[in-house]
Amino acid sequence: MEVLVVYIIIAFVGFAIGRVGHILGGHLNTPDHWIYGVLAIIVGAFLYKHDWGKWLIAFGIGHTISDLKDMLNLKFYGPDKVEVKKFWGID
C-alpha cells in the first residue's frame, strides 16, 4: 500500500511540473512537454528492475497526462494557444 502511495505522489509531482511548465513556458516556441513524459516512460521501462526506473515511469505518466490533449492531437512543437491558464486541467 505504501508503495502505491509513493507512485501516486511521484505521478502527481510529474503532473504538477508539467502544468507549471505549461503555465510559465507554454508561450515559448519549444517542443511540447508530453514528449519528455513519454521519454521518461521509455527510459523507465528499460530500467524497470530498479526502483528509480519504476519512479521514472510514474513521473512520466503524470507528466504526459498534464499535456494529454496535445499528445492526442500529436502536437510536437510550438507555443500553446491558451486564453485561460489553469492548473487543474488537461491541456
N, C-alpha and C positions, 0 to 999 in steps of 0.2 A: 504494500500500500504506500509506504514511504517513497519507494522508487517512482511510482506513478505520479505522486505529488511533485517530485523533482522534475520529471519530464514535462508536466503541465506548466510549472513555473518557468522552465527554460523555454518552452514554446511561447509562453506569454512574453518573455523578455525579447525573443525574436520578433514577435508581433509588434511590441512597443517600439523597438528600434526601427522597424520598418515604417511604422506610422509617423514617428518623429522625423525620420529621414524624408518621408513623403511631404510632410508639412513644411519642413525647413528647406528642403532641397528639391521639391517637386517641380520648381520652375526652371531648373538647370537642364541644359541640353546634354544629358548623360544617359548611360544605359539604365533601364528600369531595374528596380531593386529586387524584383521577383527572380531575376536571373541569379543573383547571389544566393538566394534561398535555395534554388534548385541545385546550384553548385555545392552548397553545404550538405544537402541531402545526398548527393552523389558521393562526395568525399566521405561522409559518414557511413555510407553503405559499404565502402571499401574497408573502412576501419571499424566495422561493427563489433569485432571481438573485444575492443577496448571500450571502457565506459565513456570516454570522451567522443568516441565515434557515435555512440547512441545519443549523447547530448547534442552532437552536431546535427544529427537527423532531426531531433526535436526542435532545435533552434531554426533549422532550415524550413521545417514545416510552418512554424509560426511566422517566419519572415516571408515565406511565399504567400501565405494566407493574407498577409497585410496588403498585398498588391494583386489579389486574385483576379480582379476584373481585367487588369492589363495583361495578365498571363493568359486568361481565357481568350482575349482578343489578339494574342500573340504580338503585343506591342513590345518591341525590343529596345527602342532608343527614342529619346526626345523628351521634351517637357510635358508635364501633365496639364491638361486643361480643366482645372477645377475652380469653381467660383467660391464655394464654401469649403474650407479646410476643416476636417473633423477627425478626432482621434478614433472614436468608436465607429468605424466603418470599414468596408472593404472596397478599396478603390484601386 
